[in-house]
Amino acid sequence: MSEKYCVLPGQQPVRLASTTGHVIIVGETPRDIPTLFIEEARGKGCYTEKEVADIKSRIMGEASPGQKTDSDSQQGEFGALMGQGQQGSLSTPDAGKAGEEADPRVEAIKNATIEILNIGNPEELTSGNKPKVEALEAKLSYQISAQERDAAFEAITATM
């Protein structure tokens, strides 16, 4: 049984194309994609349904199905930061408004921020549980400011 893939809430849909002319658009609604497209989908920021649920639970500080909740764990620290038990999504306030183009640099920083939060490595996080600028720069391969990091973090957590 194949897994369904989608983008994170608030992320722009991803267009996948093959040399045979087949095109698939992957949005927030999980969908089956042919094996041929999985590597490209991963490279363009698509996640499985389970991965999206795990990312949301890490940011919200909630346990995923089958995952233990430990107040001393990194996940518990995210919960304290985000207000444990709140319901919400990873969508940004401006995401999805008609006629608006997302800034690719901002989207890349938000995606890298989510990846680092998903991994949860304490060495890549500040004491306030934000990704360190150096960790984001290593993932992005270019320099960013702390203000850009903060704006991406706030955009991700704004609707939670």
C-alpha positions in Angstrom: 0.0 0.0 0.0 1.5 3.3 -1.0 1.5 6.4 1.2 -0.3 9.6 0.2 1.7 12.8 -0.2 0.9 16.4 0.4 2.5 19.8 1.1 2.4 21.4 4.5 -0.5 23.7 5.3 0.2 27.1 3.9 2.8 25.9 1.5 2.3 26.5 -2.3 1.2 23.4 -4.3 4.0 21.6 -6.0 4.0 20.7 -9.7 5.6 17.3 -10.6 6.3 16.5 -14.2 7.8 13.5 -16.0 9.6 13.3 -19.3 6.6 11.4 -20.6 4.4 14.5 -20.3 2.5 13.4 -17.2 2.0 16.2 -14.6 0.7 16.0 -11.0 -0.1 18.8 -8.7 0.4 18.1 -5.0 -1.4 20.4 -2.6 -2.5 20.3 1.0 -5.0 17.4 0.3 -3.1 14.1 0.6 -3.0 12.1 -2.7 -1.5 9.0 -4.1 1.3 9.7 -6.5 3.0 7.2 -8.8 6.4 5.8 -7.6 8.0 7.6 -10.6 7.3 11.0 -8.9 8.2 10.2 -5.2 11.8 11.3 -5.4 10.9 14.6 -7.1 8.1 15.1 -4.7 10.4 14.7 -1.7 12.9 17.0 -3.3 10.3 19.7 -3.8 9.0 19.6 -0.2 6.2 17.0 -0.2 5.6 14.9 2.9 3.6 11.8 3.7 0.4 12.2 5.7 2.2 10.7 8.7 5.1 13.1 8.4 2.8 16.1 8.3 1.0 14.8 11.4 4.4 14.3 13.2 5.5 17.9 12.3 2.3 19.4 13.6 2.5 17.4 16.8 6.1 18.4 17.4 5.3 22.0 17.0 2.1 21.8 19.0 3.8 19.6 21.7 1.3 16.8 21.3 2.0 13.1 21.0 1.6 11.4 17.6 -0.3 8.2 17.6 2.0 5.6 19.2 4.4 8.2 20.5 5.1 8.8 24.2 4.8 12.3 25.7 7.6 13.2 28.1 7.6 16.6 29.7 11.4 16.6 29.7 11.7 15.7 26.0 12.3 18.2 23.2 8.7 17.7 22.2 7.6 18.8 25.7 9.6 22.0 25.3 7.8 22.8 22.0 4.5 22.2 23.8 5.5 24.7 26.5 6.5 27.2 23.9 3.4 26.8 21.8 0.8 26.2 24.5 0.4 22.5 25.0 -3.0 21.1 24.0 -3.9 24.0 21.5 -5.4 23.0 18.2 -4.2 24.6 15.0 -2.4 24.1 11.8 0.9 25.1 10.2 -0.8 27.6 7.8 0.4 31.1 7.6 -2.0 34.1 7.8 -1.3 35.2 4.3 -1.1 31.8 2.7 -3.6 31.0 -0.1 -4.9 34.6 -0.7 -5.8 35.0 -4.3 -3.4 36.9 -6.5 -0.5 36.8 -4.1 2.8 35.3 -5.0 4.8 33.8 -2.1 8.4 35.1 -1.8 10.6 32.0 -2.6 13.2 33.1 -0.1 10.6 33.3 2.7 9.1 30.0 1.7 12.5 28.4 1.7 13.3 29.7 5.2 9.9 28.5 6.5 10.4 25.1 5.0 13.9 24.8 6.5 12.5 26.0 9.8 9.9 23.2 9.7 12.5 20.6 8.8 14.7 21.6 11.7 11.8 21.6 14.1 10.7 18.2 12.9 14.1 16.8 13.5 14.2 18.4 17.0 18.0 18.3 17.4 18.7 20.5 20.5 22.1 21.5 19.0 20.2 23.2 16.2 17.7 25.1 18.4 18.0 28.2 20.6 16.9 28.3 24.2 13.6 29.6 22.9 13.2 26.6 20.6 13.7 28.5 17.4 16.1 27.1 14.9 19.6 28.6 15.1 20.5 30.9 12.2 23.6 28.8 11.6 21.5 25.6 11.3 19.1 27.3 8.8 22.1 28.7 6.8 23.6 25.2 6.6 20.3 23.8 5.3 19.7 26.7 2.9 23.3 27.1 1.7 23.0 30.9 2.0 23.1 33.5 4.8 20.0 34.8 6.5 19.4 37.2 9.4 17.9 36.5 12.8 15.0 38.7 11.7 14.3 36.5 8.7 14.4 33.4 10.9 12.1 35.1 13.5 9.6 36.1 10.8 9.5 32.6 9.4 9.0 31.1 12.8 6.2 33.6 13.6 4.5 32.9 10.3 4.5 29.2 11.0 3.2 29.5 14.6 0.9 32.5 14.0 -2.4 30.5 13.6 -1.7 28.0 16.3 
